[in-house]
């Protein structure tokens, strides 16, 4: 049976497997979805050698950037973002990388946007954050990165953040895994007292449904959104790419 799958690390919690398995069952499609949980990207070659019936893959943390050298081609958007979360396998044997994260984020963010949401803080500088930055550019929202350690593209370290800096950035997006199940009592180390009702907090995490980051924002009066809709939208776009 032809299959689709997800490559990542510690992905037992995966949304993708549950989502696509239900889709295949409901629509009576002759496909199977498998999690490929690997500890190192070098194992990607093993997956390819042992599974010649793969039609497409999703890619999650921490391999969205590391998988690129293994691919034959990148869609222009994935190339511009510098991260891949969807791979299409062509009959010729070629593998092409796409990014649907930016689409999922943009579509799930739009209903929350208000005219004063003009400046964003992106927490984290990994592959997921690149797609978020691309989407914000498309939406003409300026942004700054926050990093744990000095990074050429990060305007701020977490230790630099003040309440005033938080107040100046009306959208705050958590692109880190901090707060993911089972570490549900963890949250990004930012001055939450700077958050107010003008803020929108977006967490790419979807398990738990409400992270500590989002709870802290809600207490301060902010609008909040988790990553579940983003995942649904990016999965729909991935399916479209695989089957078009």
LOFI-297222 format. One record per residue: residue number from 1; residue in three letters; y, z, x of N, C-alpha, C, O in turn. Coordinates in steps of 0.2 Angstrom, whole numbers. Layout:
residues N
nr | rest | nc2 | nc3 | nc1 | cac2 | cac3 | cac1 | cc2 | cc3 | cc1 | oc2 | oc3 | oc1
NUM | ala | Y | Z | X | Y | Z | X | Y | Z | X | Y | Z | X
...
END
This chain:
residues 244
nr | rest | nc2 | nc3 | nc1 | cac2 | cac3 | cac1 | cc2 | cc3 | cc1 | oc2 | oc3 | oc1
1 | unk | -6 | 0 | 4 | 0 | 0 | 0 | 6 | 0 | 4 | 7 | 4 | 9
2 | unk | 11 | -4 | 3 | 17 | -5 | 7 | 21 | 2 | 6 | 21 | 5 | 1
3 | unk | 25 | 4 | 11 | 28 | 10 | 11 | 35 | 10 | 13 | 37 | 5 | 17
4 | unk | 39 | 15 | 11 | 45 | 17 | 14 | 45 | 24 | 16 | 40 | 27 | 15
5 | unk | 50 | 26 | 20 | 50 | 32 | 23 | 56 | 35 | 26 | 61 | 32 | 25
6 | unk | 56 | 41 | 28 | 62 | 45 | 31 | 60 | 47 | 38 | 55 | 50 | 39
7 | unk | 64 | 46 | 43 | 63 | 49 | 49 | 69 | 54 | 50 | 74 | 53 | 49
8 | unk | 67 | 60 | 53 | 71 | 65 | 54 | 67 | 71 | 57 | 62 | 70 | 60
9 | unk | 71 | 77 | 58 | 68 | 82 | 61 | 68 | 88 | 56 | 74 | 90 | 53
10 | unk | 63 | 92 | 55 | 62 | 97 | 50 | 64 | 95 | 43 | 69 | 97 | 40
11 | unk | 61 | 90 | 40 | 63 | 87 | 34 | 59 | 88 | 28 | 58 | 84 | 23
12 | unk | 55 | 94 | 28 | 51 | 96 | 23 | 55 | 96 | 16 | 53 | 95 | 11
13 | unk | 61 | 98 | 17 | 66 | 99 | 11 | 68 | 92 | 8 | 72 | 92 | 3
14 | unk | 67 | 87 | 11 | 70 | 80 | 10 | 71 | 78 | 2 | 66 | 79 | -2
15 | unk | 77 | 76 | 1 | 79 | 73 | -5 | 75 | 67 | -6 | 73 | 65 | -12
16 | unk | 75 | 63 | -1 | 73 | 56 | -1 | 66 | 55 | -4 | 65 | 51 | -8
17 | unk | 61 | 59 | -1 | 54 | 58 | -3 | 54 | 60 | -11 | 50 | 56 | -14
18 | unk | 57 | 65 | -13 | 56 | 67 | -20 | 59 | 61 | -24 | 57 | 59 | -30
19 | unk | 65 | 59 | -22 | 69 | 54 | -26 | 65 | 47 | -27 | 64 | 45 | -32
20 | unk | 63 | 45 | -21 | 59 | 38 | -21 | 52 | 39 | -24 | 50 | 34 | -27
21 | unk | 49 | 44 | -23 | 42 | 45 | -26 | 43 | 45 | -34 | 39 | 42 | -37
22 | unk | 48 | 49 | -36 | 49 | 49 | -44 | 51 | 42 | -46 | 48 | 39 | -51
23 | unk | 55 | 38 | -42 | 57 | 31 | -44 | 51 | 27 | -44 | 50 | 23 | -49
24 | unk | 46 | 27 | -39 | 40 | 23 | -39 | 36 | 24 | -45 | 33 | 20 | -48
25 | unk | 35 | 31 | -46 | 31 | 32 | -52 | 33 | 30 | -59 | 30 | 27 | -63
26 | unk | 40 | 32 | -60 | 43 | 30 | -66 | 43 | 23 | -67 | 42 | 20 | -73
27 | unk | 44 | 19 | -62 | 45 | 12 | -63 | 39 | 8 | -62 | 38 | 2 | -61
28 | unk | 33 | 12 | -60 | 27 | 9 | -59 | 27 | 4 | -53 | 24 | -2 | -54
29 | unk | 30 | 6 | -48 | 31 | 1 | -42 | 25 | 3 | -37 | 24 | 9 | -36
30 | unk | 22 | -2 | -34 | 17 | -1 | -30 | 18 | 1 | -23 | 16 | -2 | -18
31 | unk | 22 | 6 | -22 | 25 | 8 | -16 | 23 | 16 | -15 | 22 | 19 | -19
32 | unk | 24 | 18 | -8 | 23 | 25 | -6 | 28 | 27 | -2 | 31 | 23 | 2
33 | unk | 31 | 33 | -2 | 36 | 35 | 2 | 33 | 41 | 7 | 30 | 46 | 4
34 | unk | 35 | 41 | 13 | 32 | 45 | 18 | 37 | 48 | 22 | 42 | 45 | 24
35 | unk | 37 | 55 | 23 | 41 | 58 | 28 | 38 | 57 | 35 | 32 | 59 | 36
36 | unk | 42 | 55 | 40 | 40 | 55 | 47 | 44 | 60 | 51 | 50 | 59 | 53
37 | unk | 41 | 66 | 51 | 45 | 72 | 55 | 44 | 71 | 62 | 38 | 73 | 64
38 | unk | 49 | 70 | 66 | 47 | 69 | 73 | 52 | 73 | 77 | 58 | 75 | 75
39 | unk | 50 | 76 | 83 | 54 | 80 | 87 | 58 | 77 | 92 | 62 | 80 | 95
40 | unk | 57 | 70 | 93 | 60 | 66 | 98 | 61 | 59 | 96 | 56 | 57 | 93
41 | unk | 66 | 56 | 97 | 67 | 49 | 94 | 62 | 44 | 98 | 61 | 39 | 95
42 | unk | 59 | 46 | 104 | 55 | 42 | 107 | 48 | 41 | 103 | 45 | 36 | 104
43 | unk | 47 | 45 | 98 | 41 | 45 | 94 | 42 | 39 | 88 | 37 | 38 | 85
44 | unk | 48 | 37 | 88 | 49 | 31 | 83 | 45 | 25 | 84 | 42 | 22 | 80
45 | unk | 43 | 24 | 91 | 39 | 18 | 93 | 32 | 19 | 90 | 29 | 15 | 88
46 | unk | 30 | 26 | 90 | 23 | 27 | 88 | 23 | 26 | 80 | 18 | 23 | 78
47 | unk | 28 | 28 | 77 | 28 | 27 | 69 | 27 | 19 | 68 | 23 | 17 | 64
48 | unk | 31 | 15 | 72 | 30 | 8 | 71 | 23 | 5 | 73 | 21 | 1 | 69
49 | unk | 21 | 8 | 78 | 14 | 5 | 80 | 8 | 7 | 75 | 4 | 4 | 74
50 | unk | 9 | 13 | 72 | 4 | 16 | 67 | 5 | 14 | 60 | 1 | 15 | 56
51 | unk | 11 | 11 | 58 | 12 | 9 | 52 | 15 | 2 | 51 | 21 | 1 | 51
52 | unk | 11 | -3 | 50 | 13 | -10 | 50 | 15 | -12 | 43 | 16 | -18 | 42
53 | unk | 14 | -7 | 38 | 16 | -9 | 31 | 23 | -6 | 29 | 24 | -6 | 23
54 | unk | 27 | -4 | 34 | 33 | -1 | 32 | 38 | -7 | 30 | 39 | -12 | 33
55 | unk | 42 | -6 | 24 | 47 | -11 | 22 | 54 | -8 | 23 | 58 | -12 | 24
56 | unk | 55 | -2 | 24 | 61 | 1 | 25 | 61 | 8 | 26 | 56 | 12 | 24
57 | unk | 66 | 11 | 30 | 66 | 18 | 32 | 73 | 21 | 30 | 78 | 17 | 31
58 | unk | 74 | 27 | 29 | 80 | 31 | 29 | 80 | 35 | 35 | 74 | 36 | 38
59 | unk | 86 | 36 | 38 | 86 | 40 | 44 | 91 | 46 | 43 | 96 | 45 | 40
60 | unk | 89 | 52 | 45 | 93 | 58 | 44 | 94 | 62 | 51 | 91 | 59 | 56
61 | unk | 97 | 67 | 50 | 99 | 71 | 56 | 92 | 73 | 60 | 87 | 75 | 57
62 | unk | 92 | 72 | 67 | 98 | 71 | 71 | 98 | 64 | 74 | 100 | 62 | 80
63 | unk | 95 | 59 | 70 | 93 | 52 | 73 | 97 | 46 | 71 | 96 | 41 | 73
64 | unk | 103 | 48 | 68 | 107 | 42 | 65 | 110 | 38 | 70 | 111 | 32 | 70
65 | unk | 112 | 41 | 76 | 114 | 37 | 82 | 109 | 35 | 87 | 109 | 30 | 90
66 | unk | 104 | 40 | 88 | 99 | 39 | 93 | 94 | 33 | 91 | 91 | 30 | 96
67 | unk | 93 | 31 | 85 | 89 | 26 | 83 | 92 | 19 | 84 | 88 | 14 | 85
68 | unk | 98 | 18 | 85 | 101 | 12 | 86 | 98 | 7 | 92 | 97 | 2 | 90
69 | unk | 97 | 10 | 98 | 94 | 6 | 103 | 87 | 3 | 101 | 85 | -2 | 104
70 | unk | 84 | 6 | 96 | 77 | 3 | 94 | 78 | -3 | 89 | 73 | -6 | 88
71 | unk | 84 | -4 | 87 | 84 | -9 | 82 | 86 | -16 | 84 | 89 | -16 | 90
72 | unk | 84 | -21 | 81 | 86 | -28 | 83 | 93 | -30 | 82 | 96 | -34 | 85
73 | unk | 96 | -27 | 76 | 102 | -29 | 74 | 105 | -24 | 70 | 102 | -20 | 67
74 | unk | 112 | -24 | 69 | 116 | -19 | 65 | 120 | -23 | 60 | 123 | -28 | 62
75 | unk | 120 | -21 | 54 | 125 | -23 | 49 | 132 | -21 | 52 | 133 | -16 | 55
76 | unk | 137 | -26 | 51 | 144 | -24 | 54 | 147 | -18 | 52 | 150 | -15 | 56
77 | unk | 145 | -15 | 46 | 148 | -8 | 44 | 145 | -3 | 48 | 148 | 2 | 51
78 | unk | 138 | -3 | 49 | 134 | 2 | 53 | 137 | 1 | 61 | 137 | 6 | 64
79 | unk | 138 | -5 | 63 | 141 | -6 | 70 | 147 | -2 | 71 | 149 | 1 | 76
80 | unk | 152 | -3 | 66 | 158 | -1 | 66 | 158 | 7 | 65 | 162 | 11 | 69
81 | unk | 154 | 10 | 61 | 153 | 17 | 61 | 150 | 20 | 67 | 152 | 25 | 69
82 | unk | 145 | 16 | 69 | 141 | 19 | 75 | 135 | 24 | 73 | 133 | 28 | 77
83 | unk | 133 | 23 | 67 | 127 | 27 | 65 | 124 | 23 | 59 | 126 | 19 | 56
84 | unk | 117 | 24 | 59 | 113 | 21 | 54 | 109 | 26 | 50 | 106 | 31 | 53
85 | unk | 109 | 25 | 44 | 104 | 29 | 39 | 99 | 25 | 35 | 96 | 28 | 31
86 | unk | 99 | 19 | 36 | 95 | 14 | 32 | 93 | 9 | 37 | 97 | 5 | 40
87 | unk | 86 | 7 | 37 | 83 | 2 | 41 | 79 | -3 | 36 | 75 | 0 | 33
88 | unk | 81 | -9 | 37 | 77 | -14 | 33 | 72 | -18 | 38 | 75 | -20 | 43
89 | unk | 66 | -19 | 36 | 61 | -22 | 40 | 61 | -29 | 37 | 59 | -30 | 31
90 | unk | 62 | -35 | 41 | 61 | -41 | 38 | 55 | -44 | 40 | 51 | -42 | 44
91 | unk | 52 | -49 | 36 | 46 | -53 | 37 | 45 | -55 | 44 | 39 | -56 | 47
92 | unk | 51 | -57 | 47 | 50 | -59 | 54 | 48 | -54 | 59 | 47 | -55 | 65
93 | unk | 48 | -48 | 57 | 47 | -42 | 61 | 53 | -39 | 64 | 53 | -33 | 67
94 | unk | 59 | -42 | 62 | 65 | -39 | 65 | 67 | -33 | 60 | 66 | -32 | 55
95 | unk | 71 | -28 | 64 | 73 | -22 | 60 | 81 | -22 | 61 | 84 | -23 | 66
96 | unk | 84 | -21 | 55 | 91 | -21 | 55 | 94 | -14 | 52 | 91 | -12 | 47
97 | unk | 99 | -12 | 55 | 101 | -5 | 53 | 108 | -6 | 49 | 112 | -10 | 50
98 | unk | 108 | -2 | 44 | 114 | -1 | 39 | 116 | 6 | 39 | 113 | 11 | 41
99 | unk | 122 | 7 | 36 | 125 | 13 | 34 | 127 | 13 | 27 | 131 | 10 | 25
100 | unk | 123 | 18 | 23 | 125 | 18 | 16 | 128 | 25 | 15 | 130 | 27 | 9
101 | unk | 128 | 29 | 20 | 131 | 36 | 19 | 139 | 36 | 17 | 141 | 39 | 13
102 | unk | 142 | 31 | 20 | 150 | 30 | 19 | 151 | 29 | 11 | 155 | 31 | 8
103 | unk | 146 | 24 | 9 | 147 | 22 | 2 | 145 | 28 | -3 | 149 | 29 | -8
104 | unk | 140 | 32 | -1 | 138 | 38 | -6 | 144 | 43 | -6 | 145 | 46 | -11
105 | unk | 147 | 44 | 0 | 152 | 49 | 1 | 158 | 47 | -3 | 161 | 50 | -7
106 | unk | 160 | 40 | -2 | 166 | 38 | -5 | 166 | 38 | -13 | 170 | 40 | -16
107 | unk | 160 | 36 | -15 | 159 | 36 | -23 | 159 | 43 | -26 | 161 | 44 | -31
108 | unk | 156 | 48 | -22 | 156 | 54 | -25 | 162 | 58 | -24 | 164 | 63 | -28
109 | unk | 166 | 56 | -19 | 173 | 60 | -18 | 178 | 57 | -23 | 182 | 62 | -25
110 | unk | 178 | 51 | -24 | 184 | 48 | -28 | 185 | 52 | -34 | 191 | 53 | -36
111 | unk | 181 | 54 | -39 | 183 | 58 | -45 | 187 | 64 | -44 | 190 | 67 | -48
112 | unk | 186 | 67 | -38 | 190 | 73 | -36 | 197 | 72 | -33 | 201 | 77 | -33
113 | unk | 198 | 66 | -31 | 204 | 65 | -27 | 211 | 66 | -32 | 211 | 63 | -37
114 | unk | 216 | 69 | -29 | 222 | 69 | -32 | 227 | 67 | -27 | 226 | 66 | -21
115 | unk | 233 | 65 | -30 | 238 | 62 | -25 | 240 | 66 | -19 | 242 | 63 | -14
116 | unk | 240 | 73 | -20 | 241 | 77 | -14 | 236 | 78 | -9 | 237 | 80 | -3
117 | unk | 230 | 75 | -10 | 224 | 75 | -5 | 225 | 69 | 0 | 222 | 64 | -1
118 | unk | 230 | 71 | 5 | 232 | 65 | 9 | 229 | 67 | 17 | 230 | 62 | 21
119 | unk | 227 | 73 | 18 | 225 | 74 | 25 | 218 | 78 | 25 | 218 | 83 | 21
120 | unk | 213 | 76 | 29 | 207 | 79 | 29 | 205 | 82 | 35 | 207 | 80 | 41
121 | unk | 201 | 88 | 35 | 198 | 90 | 41 | 190 | 89 | 41 | 187 | 90 | 36
122 | unk | 187 | 86 | 46 | 180 | 84 | 46 | 177 | 89 | 51 | 179 | 89 | 57
123 | unk | 173 | 94 | 48 | 169 | 99 | 52 | 163 | 95 | 55 | 158 | 94 | 51
124 | unk | 163 | 94 | 62 | 157 | 91 | 65 | 159 | 84 | 68 | 163 | 81 | 65
125 | unk | 155 | 82 | 73 | 157 | 76 | 76 | 151 | 71 | 77 | 151 | 66 | 80
126 | unk | 145 | 73 | 73 | 139 | 69 | 74 | 139 | 63 | 70 | 144 | 61 | 67
127 | unk | 133 | 60 | 69 | 132 | 54 | 65 | 135 | 54 | 58 | 138 | 49 | 56
128 | unk | 133 | 59 | 55 | 136 | 60 | 48 | 143 | 59 | 47 | 146 | 56 | 43
129 | unk | 147 | 63 | 52 | 154 | 63 | 52 | 157 | 56 | 53 | 163 | 55 | 51
130 | unk | 154 | 52 | 57 | 156 | 45 | 58 | 157 | 41 | 51 | 162 | 37 | 50
131 | unk | 152 | 42 | 47 | 152 | 38 | 41 | 158 | 41 | 36 | 161 | 37 | 33
132 | unk | 159 | 48 | 37 | 164 | 51 | 33 | 171 | 48 | 35 | 175 | 47 | 31
133 | unk | 172 | 48 | 41 | 178 | 46 | 44 | 179 | 38 | 42 | 185 | 37 | 40
134 | unk | 174 | 34 | 42 | 175 | 27 | 40 | 177 | 27 | 33 | 181 | 23 | 31
135 | unk | 174 | 31 | 28 | 176 | 31 | 21 | 183 | 33 | 20 | 187 | 31 | 16
136 | unk | 185 | 39 | 24 | 192 | 41 | 23 | 197 | 36 | 25 | 202 | 35 | 22
137 | unk | 195 | 32 | 30 | 200 | 27 | 32 | 200 | 21 | 27 | 206 | 19 | 25
138 | unk | 195 | 20 | 24 | 195 | 15 | 18 | 199 | 18 | 12 | 203 | 14 | 9
139 | unk | 199 | 24 | 11 | 203 | 27 | 6 | 210 | 29 | 8 | 214 | 32 | 4
140 | unk | 212 | 27 | 14 | 219 | 28 | 17 | 220 | 36 | 17 | 226 | 38 | 16
141 | unk | 215 | 40 | 19 | 217 | 47 | 20 | 216 | 49 | 27 | 211 | 47 | 30
142 | unk | 221 | 52 | 30 | 221 | 53 | 37 | 217 | 59 | 38 | 215 | 63 | 34
143 | unk | 214 | 60 | 44 | 209 | 66 | 46 | 210 | 68 | 53 | 212 | 64 | 57
144 | unk | 207 | 74 | 54 | 206 | 76 | 61 | 199 | 79 | 61 | 197 | 82 | 56
145 | unk | 196 | 79 | 67 | 189 | 82 | 68 | 190 | 89 | 71 | 195 | 91 | 74
146 | unk | 185 | 93 | 69 | 184 | 100 | 72 | 178 | 100 | 75 | 172 | 98 | 72
147 | unk | 177 | 102 | 82 | 171 | 103 | 85 | 170 | 109 | 88 | 175 | 113 | 89
148 | unk | 164 | 111 | 90 | 162 | 117 | 93 | 164 | 118 | 100 | 166 | 123 | 103
149 | unk | 164 | 112 | 103 | 166 | 112 | 111 | 171 | 106 | 112 | 171 | 101 | 108
150 | unk | 174 | 106 | 117 | 179 | 100 | 119 | 176 | 93 | 118 | 170 | 92 | 120
151 | unk | 179 | 89 | 114 | 177 | 82 | 112 | 183 | 78 | 112 | 188 | 79 | 109
152 | unk | 182 | 72 | 115 | 188 | 67 | 116 | 191 | 66 | 109 | 197 | 65 | 108
153 | unk | 187 | 65 | 104 | 189 | 63 | 97 | 191 | 69 | 93 | 194 | 68 | 87
154 | unk | 190 | 75 | 95 | 191 | 81 | 91 | 198 | 84 | 92 | 200 | 86 | 98
155 | unk | 202 | 84 | 87 | 209 | 87 | 88 | 209 | 94 | 89 | 213 | 97 | 92
156 | unk | 204 | 98 | 85 | 203 | 105 | 85 | 196 | 107 | 87 | 191 | 104 | 86
157 | unk | 196 | 113 | 91 | 190 | 117 | 91 | 191 | 122 | 86 | 196 | 124 | 83
158 | unk | 185 | 125 | 84 | 185 | 130 | 78 | 190 | 136 | 80 | 193 | 139 | 76
159 | unk | 190 | 137 | 87 | 194 | 143 | 89 | 202 | 142 | 88 | 206 | 146 | 88
160 | unk | 203 | 135 | 88 | 210 | 133 | 87 | 213 | 134 | 80 | 219 | 135 | 79
161 | unk | 208 | 134 | 75 | 210 | 134 | 68 | 214 | 140 | 66 | 212 | 146 | 67
162 | unk | 220 | 139 | 62 | 224 | 144 | 59 | 224 | 143 | 52 | 223 | 138 | 49
163 | unk | 227 | 148 | 48 | 228 | 147 | 41 | 233 | 141 | 39 | 232 | 138 | 35
164 | unk | 238 | 140 | 44 | 243 | 135 | 43 | 239 | 128 | 44 | 241 | 124 | 40
165 | unk | 235 | 128 | 48 | 231 | 121 | 50 | 227 | 120 | 43 | 227 | 114 | 41
166 | unk | 224 | 125 | 41 | 220 | 124 | 35 | 224 | 122 | 29 | 222 | 117 | 25
167 | unk | 230 | 125 | 28 | 234 | 123 | 23 | 237 | 116 | 23 | 238 | 113 | 18
168 | unk | 237 | 113 | 29 | 240 | 107 | 30 | 234 | 101 | 29 | 236 | 95 | 29
169 | unk | 228 | 103 | 28 | 223 | 99 | 27 | 220 | 100 | 20 | 216 | 105 | 20
170 | unk | 221 | 96 | 15 | 219 | 98 | 8 | 212 | 96 | 7 | 210 | 98 | 2
171 | unk | 209 | 92 | 11 | 202 | 91 | 10 | 198 | 93 | 16 | 200 | 92 | 22
172 | unk | 193 | 97 | 15 | 189 | 100 | 21 | 182 | 98 | 20 | 179 | 100 | 14
173 | unk | 179 | 94 | 24 | 172 | 91 | 23 | 167 | 94 | 29 | 168 | 94 | 35
174 | unk | 162 | 98 | 26 | 157 | 100 | 31 | 152 | 95 | 32 | 148 | 93 | 28
175 | unk | 152 | 92 | 39 | 147 | 87 | 41 | 142 | 90 | 45 | 138 | 87 | 49
176 | unk | 142 | 97 | 46 | 137 | 100 | 50 | 131 | 103 | 46 | 131 | 103 | 40
177 | unk | 125 | 105 | 49 | 120 | 108 | 45 | 120 | 115 | 44 | 116 | 118 | 41
178 | unk | 126 | 118 | 46 | 127 | 125 | 45 | 127 | 127 | 37 | 131 | 125 | 34
179 | unk | 123 | 131 | 36 | 122 | 134 | 29 | 116 | 130 | 25 | 115 | 132 | 19
180 | unk | 113 | 126 | 28 | 107 | 123 | 25 | 101 | 128 | 24 | 100 | 132 | 28
181 | unk | 97 | 127 | 19 | 91 | 131 | 18 | 87 | 131 | 24 | 86 | 125 | 26
182 | unk | 84 | 136 | 27 | 84 | 143 | 24 | 90 | 148 | 27 | 91 | 153 | 25
183 | unk | 95 | 145 | 31 | 100 | 149 | 34 | 106 | 149 | 29 | 112 | 147 | 30
184 | unk | 105 | 151 | 23 | 110 | 151 | 17 | 116 | 156 | 18 | 121 | 155 | 14
185 | unk | 115 | 160 | 22 | 121 | 165 | 23 | 126 | 163 | 29 | 130 | 167 | 30
186 | unk | 124 | 157 | 32 | 129 | 155 | 37 | 134 | 150 | 34 | 133 | 147 | 29
187 | unk | 140 | 149 | 37 | 145 | 145 | 35 | 149 | 143 | 41 | 150 | 147 | 46
188 | unk | 153 | 137 | 41 | 157 | 135 | 46 | 162 | 141 | 47 | 165 | 144 | 43
189 | unk | 164 | 142 | 54 | 169 | 148 | 55 | 176 | 145 | 55 | 179 | 143 | 60
190 | unk | 179 | 145 | 49 | 186 | 143 | 48 | 189 | 148 | 45 | 186 | 153 | 41
191 | unk | 196 | 148 | 45 | 200 | 154 | 41 | 201 | 152 | 34 | 205 | 149 | 32
192 | unk | 196 | 154 | 30 | 195 | 153 | 23 | 202 | 155 | 19 | 203 | 153 | 14
193 | unk | 205 | 160 | 22 | 211 | 163 | 18 | 217 | 158 | 18 | 221 | 159 | 14
194 | unk | 216 | 152 | 22 | 221 | 147 | 21 | 220 | 142 | 16 | 224 | 138 | 14
195 | unk | 214 | 143 | 12 | 212 | 138 | 7 | 215 | 141 | 0 | 216 | 147 | -1
196 | unk | 217 | 136 | -4 | 220 | 138 | -10 | 218 | 132 | -16 | 214 | 128 | -14
197 | unk | 221 | 133 | -21 | 219 | 129 | -27 | 221 | 121 | -26 | 218 | 117 | -29
198 | unk | 225 | 120 | -21 | 226 | 113 | -19 | 221 | 109 | -15 | 221 | 103 | -14
199 | unk | 216 | 113 | -13 | 211 | 111 | -8 | 205 | 108 | -12 | 203 | 110 | -18
200 | unk | 201 | 103 | -8 | 195 | 101 | -11 | 190 | 102 | -5 | 191 | 100 | 1
201 | unk | 185 | 106 | -6 | 180 | 107 | -1 | 173 | 103 | -3 | 171 | 103 | -8
202 | unk | 171 | 99 | 2 | 165 | 94 | 1 | 160 | 96 | 6 | 162 | 96 | 12
203 | unk | 154 | 98 | 4 | 149 | 99 | 9 | 143 | 94 | 8 | 141 | 93 | 3
204 | unk | 141 | 91 | 14 | 136 | 86 | 14 | 129 | 89 | 12 | 125 | 85 | 10
205 | unk | 129 | 96 | 13 | 122 | 99 | 11 | 121 | 99 | 4 | 126 | 100 | 0
206 | unk | 115 | 99 | 2 | 113 | 99 | -5 | 108 | 104 | -7 | 107 | 106 | -13
207 | unk | 105 | 107 | -2 | 101 | 113 | -3 | 103 | 119 | 2 | 101 | 118 | 8
208 | unk | 106 | 124 | -1 | 106 | 126 | -8 | 112 | 122 | -11 | 116 | 118 | -8
209 | unk | 112 | 122 | -18 | 116 | 118 | -22 | 124 | 120 | -20 | 128 | 116 | -20
210 | unk | 125 | 127 | -19 | 131 | 129 | -18 | 130 | 133 | -11 | 128 | 139 | -11
211 | unk | 133 | 130 | -6 | 133 | 134 | 1 | 138 | 139 | 1 | 142 | 140 | -3
212 | unk | 137 | 143 | 6 | 142 | 149 | 7 | 149 | 146 | 8 | 154 | 148 | 6
213 | unk | 149 | 140 | 12 | 156 | 136 | 13 | 159 | 135 | 6 | 165 | 136 | 6
214 | unk | 155 | 132 | 2 | 158 | 130 | -5 | 160 | 137 | -9 | 165 | 137 | -12
215 | unk | 156 | 142 | -8 | 157 | 148 | -12 | 164 | 151 | -10 | 168 | 153 | -14
216 | unk | 165 | 151 | -3 | 171 | 154 | 0 | 177 | 150 | -3 | 182 | 153 | -4
217 | unk | 176 | 143 | -3 | 182 | 139 | -5 | 183 | 140 | -13 | 189 | 141 | -15
218 | unk | 178 | 141 | -17 | 179 | 142 | -24 | 182 | 149 | -25 | 186 | 149 | -30
219 | unk | 180 | 154 | -21 | 184 | 160 | -22 | 191 | 160 | -21 | 195 | 163 | -24
220 | unk | 193 | 155 | -17 | 200 | 154 | -15 | 204 | 149 | -20 | 210 | 148 | -20
221 | unk | 200 | 147 | -25 | 203 | 143 | -30 | 202 | 135 | -29 | 204 | 131 | -33
222 | unk | 199 | 133 | -24 | 198 | 126 | -22 | 193 | 123 | -27 | 188 | 126 | -30
223 | unk | 194 | 116 | -27 | 188 | 112 | -30 | 183 | 111 | -25 | 184 | 111 | -19
224 | unk | 177 | 111 | -28 | 171 | 110 | -23 | 166 | 105 | -25 | 166 | 103 | -31
225 | unk | 163 | 102 | -20 | 158 | 97 | -22 | 152 | 97 | -16 | 154 | 97 | -10
226 | unk | 146 | 97 | -18 | 140 | 97 | -14 | 138 | 90 | -12 | 141 | 85 | -15
227 | unk | 133 | 89 | -8 | 131 | 82 | -6 | 126 | 79 | -11 | 123 | 73 | -9
228 | unk | 124 | 82 | -16 | 119 | 79 | -20 | 120 | 72 | -23 | 116 | 67 | -23
229 | unk | 126 | 71 | -26 | 128 | 64 | -29 | 129 | 59 | -23 | 127 | 53 | -24
230 | unk | 131 | 61 | -17 | 132 | 57 | -11 | 125 | 54 | -10 | 124 | 48 | -8
231 | unk | 120 | 59 | -10 | 113 | 57 | -8 | 110 | 52 | -13 | 107 | 47 | -11
232 | unk | 112 | 53 | -19 | 109 | 48 | -25 | 112 | 41 | -24 | 109 | 36 | -24
233 | unk | 119 | 41 | -23 | 122 | 35 | -22 | 120 | 31 | -16 | 119 | 25 | -16
234 | unk | 119 | 35 | -10 | 117 | 31 | -4 | 110 | 29 | -5 | 108 | 24 | -2
235 | unk | 106 | 33 | -8 | 99 | 30 | -9 | 99 | 24 | -14 | 95 | 20 | -12
236 | unk | 103 | 24 | -19 | 103 | 18 | -23 | 105 | 12 | -19 | 103 | 6 | -20
237 | unk | 110 | 13 | -14 | 112 | 7 | -10 | 107 | 5 | -5 | 106 | -1 | -4
238 | unk | 103 | 10 | -3 | 98 | 8 | 2 | 92 | 4 | -2 | 90 | -1 | 1
239 | unk | 91 | 6 | -8 | 86 | 2 | -12 | 88 | -5 | -13 | 84 | -9 | -12
240 | unk | 95 | -6 | -14 | 97 | -12 | -15 | 97 | -16 | -9 | 95 | -22 | -9
241 | unk | 98 | -13 | -3 | 97 | -17 | 3 | 90 | -19 | 5 | 88 | -24 | 7
242 | unk | 85 | -14 | 3 | 78 | -15 | 5 | 75 | -21 | 0 | 71 | -25 | 2
243 | unk | 78 | -22 | -6 | 75 | -26 | -11 | 79 | -32 | -12 | 76 | -37 | -16
244 | unk | 85 | -33 | -9 | 89 | -39 | -11 | 86 | -45 | -7 | 88 | -51 | -8
END
